[in-house]
Structures are given as structure tokens and as C-alpha cells.
Amino acid sequence: MRVIKEQQEKETESIKAKLEDFAIQESMSNAQEKKSESEKSNNDATTQNSASSRIGFLELTHIQKLGRQRVALFSDGVSGAIQIVEGRNIGQYRVTEITSDSVIVVSPSGETMRIKVKGS
């Protein structure tokens, strides 16, 4: 039982470290995207419609409805499912809405992204 608990703690720490790495990489990527967007057009660069099923190394694999609440299931392909509900964070991103086929997240700078379920 202790071995299982230690393994779960290691996996949790690994996921936390990956989320932190992702947040740093995503922040740098967003800064580069904003710079190129502002050079290309005068459109509002704070909203981005993403057709991707990924946010960094995490892939949105499924959305479940539990009562009145939806739960988004993300996977890094190694550690199993990470369950996220509205109002929680994925790295630096705040989950603002979970629909039947996507998750809406907002960055600290206010940029909005839509992450679609894999295969939709």
C-alpha cells in the first residue's frame, strides 16, 4: 500500500512539473504569437480560436457530464487522466467553460483559447 502511495505521489509531482514546464513554454509561445499578430494585422489579438485538441503536452481526450457539471479529461499519454472542472487551472490557464466538445481557457494576459476533444 505504501509503495502504491509513493508511486502516486511521484506521478503527481511529475504531472505538476510538466504543467509548470508547459506554462513557461506556452507563455513564451504566446508572446511570439502576439508579436507576429500585431505586425500582420490590426485585429484584436486577445482571442484565438484553436482547432487543436492539445494544450501544451496535454491532450483533451474526453468530456464527461457528472450531474450538472462537466469534467474535462486530459492526458499526457503517460500518467493517465487528469480531471479538470470549470474554474480550475491547467498550468497558468484558467478553465472558464466546458462544453460538450471543447474546453475554453484564458491565459493570465486575457487570451482565450478553445481546446477541442481529440477527434472532433
C-alpha positions in Angstrom: 0.0 0.0 0.0 2.9 2.4 0.9 4.6 1.6 -2.4 1.4 2.5 -4.4 1.1 5.7 -2.4 4.7 6.7 -3.1 4.2 5.9 -6.8 1.1 8.1 -6.9 3.0 10.9 -5.2 5.8 10.6 -7.8 3.3 10.7 -10.6 1.6 13.7 -9.1 4.9 15.5 -8.8 5.8 14.6 -12.4 2.5 16.0 -13.7 3.0 19.2 -11.6 6.5 19.6 -13.1 5.2 19.0 -16.6 2.4 21.6 -16.1 4.9 24.2 -14.9 7.2 23.5 -17.9 4.1 23.7 -20.2 3.1 27.1 -18.6 6.6 28.5 -19.3 6.7 27.2 -22.9 3.2 28.4 -23.6 3.9 31.9 -22.2 6.9 32.2 -24.5 5.0 30.9 -27.5 2.1 33.3 -26.8 4.5 36.2 -26.6 5.9 35.3 -30.0 2.5 34.8 -31.5 1.2 38.2 -30.2 4.2 40.0 -31.7 3.7 38.4 -35.1 -0.1 39.0 -35.0 0.3 42.7 -34.2 2.7 43.1 -37.1 0.4 41.3 -39.5 -3.0 42.9 -38.7 -4.8 45.4 -36.5 -7.4 42.8 -35.4 -7.9 42.0 -31.7 -5.1 39.6 -30.8 -6.5 38.6 -27.4 -8.9 36.0 -28.8 -7.6 32.9 -30.5 -9.8 30.0 -31.9 -7.8 26.9 -31.7 -8.8 23.8 -33.5 -6.2 21.8 -31.6 -7.1 19.1 -29.0 -3.9 19.9 -27.2 -2.8 22.5 -24.7 1.0 22.0 -24.5 1.7 18.3 -23.9 -1.8 17.6 -22.6 -4.5 16.3 -24.9 -8.2 16.7 -24.3 -9.4 13.1 -24.6 -12.9 13.2 -23.2 -15.6 15.3 -21.5 -17.9 13.6 -19.0 -21.1 15.1 -17.5 -21.5 14.4 -13.8 -24.8 15.7 -12.7 -24.9 19.3 -13.7 -21.2 19.6 -14.0 -18.8 18.7 -16.8 -15.4 17.2 -16.3 -12.7 17.5 -18.9 -10.2 14.6 -19.1 -6.7 15.5 -20.3 -3.9 13.0 -20.8 -0.2 13.4 -21.2 0.0 9.9 -22.7 2.0 8.6 -19.7 0.4 9.3 -16.3 -3.2 8.7 -17.1 -6.2 11.1 -17.0 -6.1 14.5 -15.4 -9.6 15.6 -14.4 -10.3 19.4 -14.7 -13.6 21.2 -13.9 -14.6 24.8 -14.6 -12.8 27.4 -12.5 -9.6 25.2 -12.1 -6.2 25.9 -13.7 -4.2 24.0 -16.3 -0.8 25.5 -15.7 -1.3 29.2 -15.9 -4.6 28.8 -17.9 -7.9 29.2 -16.1 -10.7 26.9 -17.4 -13.7 29.2 -17.9 -16.1 26.9 -19.7 -16.5 23.2 -20.5 -18.9 22.4 -23.4 -20.0 19.0 -24.7 -17.0 19.0 -27.2 -14.5 21.6 -26.0 -12.8 23.5 -23.2 -12.4 27.3 -23.1 -9.3 28.5 -21.3 -8.0 32.0 -20.6 -4.3 32.9 -20.1 -3.1 35.4 -17.5 -2.9 38.0 -20.3 -6.6 37.5 -21.1 -6.1 35.5 -24.3 -8.9 32.9 -24.9 -8.3 29.5 -26.5 -10.7 26.7 -27.4 -9.4 23.2 -26.9 -11.5 20.6 -28.8 -11.9 16.9 -27.8 -9.5 14.7 -29.7 -11.2 13.5 -32.9 -14.0 16.2 -33.0 
